Amino acid sequence: MSLDLLRRGLKISHLRLLGELAVQSRLTDAARSLGMTQPAASRLISEIERITEANLYVRSGRGIELTDVGRKLADRCVRILQEFGDAGRDIEQHKSGQSGHVSIGSVTGPAIEYILPALRHIRLSYPDISISVDVAPSRDLAPKLEDGRLDFSLSRVPVEADPGLFQERPLLREPASIVARIGHPLTRAGTPIPAEALLGFDWVLPPVGAPIRLSAEQALREKGLSQPTRVLTTSSFLFTLATVQRTNAIAPVAQSVAISFAEGPDGAPGSLIELQSDLHLSVETYSFLTRQGQILTPVAQTVAREVLRAVGGQDGA
């Protein structure tokens, strides 16, 4: 029979203390953050242990360390408190109309191809909505989505993450291309450029396990070719672009990125060229992701609806 923590006396003050202990290693620091004394915090954590009938922490040096049970409970408290925060935002936005702030996460391709056009429309139709966009690999976005720093994301559930923590709506498979600088020697090789010719140059790749790197490696294997031997590994998209622009290195990127940088303002040539090779790349399907059980605030629903419309007529959240 499971413990009914509310009936046993678990209170908001208990949740707030455990939420602080998820990020603080000293009980005194957690108490100070909550505006209470250290003895009061000690009494609260003793009450929580009595209610849960479990040991939640152990002494560690000058601080404390949560046990496995304590860590699991603290992580849940963080999510519960985030939902309370969302509820407060929900009320304020209902009172003030279509205004407020929305935090979006996205991998690079969808950010350029769909989120950017959606933002242009939102700025015109909803001028009182402010938006922040975090463009990063899925493994960096997932923790931010889980703990409430993002309202939603266009990304993938990382292989090391628990899928049960997210609500996932698959969207599109992401095509990819190989890019090089304008005037690269490969542009004189004729089209389509043989895949083996690509291996004669340095490659700029994201870290091992990144979806686009996996796609390039698999495409080469399918052609019976070896993997690139001269590889610069970086997680920085800007550094990837700078390296490709200034050297003879090549890099696989989302096709929307390749097209965007291959064409400058008013149709003028851009800073990169999409190499027309016989190495066909595509990255696994990305999804519209939210936290499991999350109810988007009205303003986040508005922004999500516009983003999904840009993706291709998807229904709003």
Long-range contacts (C-beta under 8 A, 24 or more apart in sequence): 3-51, 3-52, 3-53, 5-51, 5-52, 8-51, 9-47, 9-51, 10-48, 10-51, 13-44, 14-44, 14-47, 14-48, 14-51, 14-77, 15-77, 15-80, 15-81, 16-77, 16-81, 17-41, 17-44, 17-45, 17-48, 18-48, 18-56, 18-70, 18-73, 18-74, 18-77, 19-74, 19-77, 19-78, 19-81, 21-45, 21-57, 21-64, 21-66, 21-70, 21-74, 22-66, 22-71, 22-74, 22-75, 22-77, 22-78, 25-60, 25-63, 25-64, 25-65, 26-62, 26-63, 26-64, 27-63, 27-64, 48-73, 78-147, 78-148, 79-146, 79-147, 79-148, 79-291, 82-147, 82-148, 83-294, 85-148, 86-148, 86-294, 86-295, 86-297, 89-297, 89-299, 90-295, 90-297, 90-298, 93-297, 93-298, 93-299, 94-298, 97-128, 98-126, 98-128, 98-129, 98-298, 98-299, 98-302, 99-126, 99-128, 99-129, 99-299, 100-128, 100-129, 100-130, 100-297, 100-298, 100-299, 101-129, 101-130, 101-131, 101-132, 101-299, 102-129, 102-130, 102-131, 102-132, 102-151, 102-297, 102-299, 102-300, 102-303, 103-131, 103-132, 103-134, 103-149, 103-150, 103-151, 104-131, 104-132, 104-133, 104-134, 104-150, 104-151, 104-152, 104-153, 104-154, 104-303, 104-307, 105-133, 105-134, 105-135, 105-136, 105-141, 105-144, 105-145, 105-150, 105-152, 105-153, 105-154, 105-155, 106-133, 106-134, 106-135, 106-141, 106-153, 106-154, 106-155, 107-135, 107-136, 107-137, 107-138, 107-141, 107-154, 107-155, 107-156, 107-174, 107-254, 107-286, 108-135, 108-237, 108-253, 108-254, 108-257, 109-174, 109-176, 109-254, 109-255, 109-256, 109-257, 109-283, 109-286, 110-154, 110-171, 110-172, 110-174, 110-256, 110-286, 110-311, 111-135, 111-154, 112-254, 112-256, 112-257, 112-260, 113-254, 113-256, 114-154, 114-307, 114-310, 114-311, 115-154, 115-307, 115-310, 117-310, 118-303, 118-306, 118-307, 118-309, 118-310, 121-306, 121-310, 122-302, 122-303, 122-306, 125-306, 126-302, 129-299, 129-302, 129-303, 131-303, 135-237, 137-206, 137-210, 137-235, 138-211, 138-286, 142-166, 142-289, 145-289, 145-290, 145-291, 146-291, 148-291, 151-290, 151-296, 151-297, 151-300, 151-303, 151-304, 152-288, 152-289, 152-290, 152-296, 152-300, 152-304, 152-317, 153-288, 153-289, 154-286, 154-287, 154-288, 154-289, 154-307, 154-311, 155-286, 155-287, 155-289, 156-211, 156-284, 156-285, 156-286, 156-287, 157-287, 157-289, 159-209, 164-292, 165-291, 165-292, 166-289, 166-290, 166-291, 166-292, 167-289, 167-290, 167-291, 167-292, 167-293, 167-294, 168-287, 168-288, 168-289, 169-287, 169-288, 169-289, 169-314, 170-285, 170-286, 170-287, 171-285, 171-286, 171-287, 171-288, 171-311, 171-314, 172-285, 172-286, 172-311, 172-312, 173-282, 173-283, 173-284, 173-285, 174-211, 174-254, 174-255, 174-282, 174-283, 174-284, 174-285, 174-286, 175-254, 175-255, 175-281, 175-282, 175-283, 176-212, 176-215, 176-216, 176-252, 176-253, 176-254, 176-255, 176-258, 176-281, 176-282, 176-283, 177-252, 177-253, 177-254, 177-255, 177-258, 177-274, 177-275, 177-281, 178-250, 178-251, 178-252, 178-274, 178-275, 178-277, 178-279, 178-281, 179-244, 179-250, 179-251, 179-252, 179-253, 179-257, 179-258, 179-261, 179-262, 179-272, 179-273, 179-274, 179-275, 180-244, 180-248, 180-249, 180-250, 180-272, 180-273, 180-275, 181-244, 181-245, 181-246, 181-247, 181-248, 181-271, 181-272, 181-273, 182-269, 182-270, 182-271, 182-272, 182-273, 184-248, 184-250, 184-273, 184-275, 185-248, 186-250, 186-275, 187-273, 187-275, 191-276, 191-277, 192-276, 192-277, 192-278, 193-275, 193-276, 193-277, 193-278, 194-277, 194-278, 195-219, 195-220, 195-223, 195-225, 195-277, 195-278, 195-279, 196-223, 196-225, 197-277, 198-228, 198-250, 198-275, 198-277, 198-279, 199-225, 199-226, 199-228, 199-229, 201-230, 201-248, 201-249, 201-250, 202-228, 202-230, 202-231, 202-232, 202-247, 202-248, 202-249, 202-250, 203-228, 203-230, 203-231, 203-232, 203-249, 203-250, 203-251, 203-252, 204-231, 204-232, 204-234, 204-240, 204-243, 204-244, 204-249, 204-250, 204-251, 205-231, 205-232, 205-233, 205-234, 205-251, 205-252, 206-233, 206-234, 206-235, 206-240, 207-233, 207-235, 208-233, 210-235, 211-283, 211-284, 212-252, 212-253, 212-254, 212-281, 212-283, 213-252, 215-252, 215-281, 215-282, 215-283, 215-284, 216-252, 216-279, 216-281, 219-279, 219-280, 219-281, 220-279, 223-279, 241-271, 241-272, 244-272, 245-271, 245-272, 250-275, 252-281, 254-283, 288-314, 288-317, 290-317
